Amino acid sequence: MGLLEELRELGVNVDEGMGRLGGNAKIYEKMLGSFLKMMGEYAVSPDFDGEEYADVIEKAHAIKGAAANLSLTPIFEAYSDIVDLLRKGQPEQAREKLVGVLPTQEKIISAIRGNAAAQ
């Protein structure tokens, strides 16, 4: 199974994401590689401080935006909720949402990483 099919099975709206890039699969895959690099810098851990989490909001907002641009729907939707919950002062609910998306996020990242290694 190819990367794009694997991402579709994980809930990614590949066609919408590629549509933003003129339908070019190669550019889309290149941008997915950039997403991997960004996740290395902006990864959010569920053990963030429940009182001091401004940096978590910043990181989650960056992930939300990148995921939106690539139509990484499960990640985008979860991080949208995480950002909203943190801005409302609900860190425990945000943490629960983050813990819930991490398995899917890791599958998406693994699929992208596997494709990059194959090239």
C-alpha positions in Angstrom: 0.0 0.0 0.0 1.3 3.4 -0.9 1.6 6.4 1.5 -1.5 8.2 0.2 -3.7 5.2 0.6 -2.4 4.5 4.0 -3.0 8.1 5.0 -6.6 7.9 3.7 -7.2 4.9 5.9 -6.0 6.9 8.8 -8.6 9.6 8.2 -6.4 12.1 6.2 -8.2 14.0 3.5 -5.4 13.5 1.0 -7.4 14.8 -2.0 -8.2 18.1 -0.2 -4.6 18.5 0.9 -3.2 17.8 -2.6 -5.8 20.2 -4.0 -4.2 23.0 -2.1 -1.0 22.1 -3.9 -2.4 22.0 -7.4 -3.1 18.2 -7.2 0.7 17.5 -7.2 1.3 14.3 -5.2 5.1 14.9 -5.1 4.8 18.3 -3.6 2.3 17.0 -1.1 4.7 14.2 -0.1 7.5 16.8 0.2 5.3 18.9 2.5 4.5 15.8 4.6 8.2 15.5 5.1 8.3 19.1 6.3 5.5 18.3 8.7 7.7 15.5 10.2 10.5 18.0 10.8 8.1 20.4 12.4 6.7 17.7 14.7 10.2 17.1 15.9 10.4 20.7 17.1 6.9 21.3 18.2 5.8 17.9 19.7 3.5 18.3 22.6 3.8 15.9 25.5 0.8 15.1 27.7 2.9 15.7 30.8 2.8 19.5 30.4 2.4 21.7 33.5 -1.3 22.2 34.3 -0.6 25.8 35.5 2.0 27.0 33.0 1.2 26.0 29.5 1.5 29.0 27.3 4.3 27.2 25.3 1.9 24.3 24.8 -0.7 26.6 23.3 1.9 28.0 20.9 3.1 24.5 19.8 -0.4 23.1 19.5 -1.4 26.1 17.4 1.5 25.5 15.1 0.6 21.8 14.7 -3.0 22.7 14.1 -2.1 25.1 11.3 0.3 22.7 9.6 -2.2 19.8 9.9 -4.9 22.0 8.4 -2.8 22.9 5.4 -2.1 19.2 4.7 -5.6 18.1 5.6 -4.3 15.8 8.3 -7.8 15.8 9.6 -7.5 13.7 12.8 -4.5 15.8 13.9 -6.1 19.1 12.9 -9.4 18.4 14.7 -7.7 17.2 17.9 -5.3 20.1 18.1 -8.1 22.6 17.3 -9.8 21.3 20.4 -6.6 21.2 22.4 -5.9 24.9 21.6 -9.5 25.9 22.4 -9.5 24.0 25.7 -6.2 25.5 26.8 -7.3 29.0 26.0 -10.4 28.4 28.1 -8.2 27.3 31.0 -9.1 23.6 30.8 -5.7 21.9 30.7 -6.9 18.5 32.0 -9.5 18.2 29.2 -6.8 19.3 26.7 -4.5 16.6 28.1 -7.2 14.0 27.6 -7.8 15.1 24.0 -4.0 14.9 23.4 -3.7 11.5 24.9 -6.6 10.4 22.7 -5.0 11.6 19.4 -1.4 10.4 20.1 -1.9 6.9 18.8 -3.4 8.1 15.5 -0.8 10.9 15.3 2.0 8.3 15.7 0.5 6.1 12.9 0.3 9.1 10.6 3.9 10.1 11.4 5.1 6.5 11.0 3.5 6.2 7.6 5.1 9.5 6.5 8.5 8.4 8.0 8.3 5.0 6.3 7.6 6.6 3.0 10.5 9.0 3.4 12.9 6.1 4.3 11.8 4.2 1.2 12.8 7.0 -1.1 
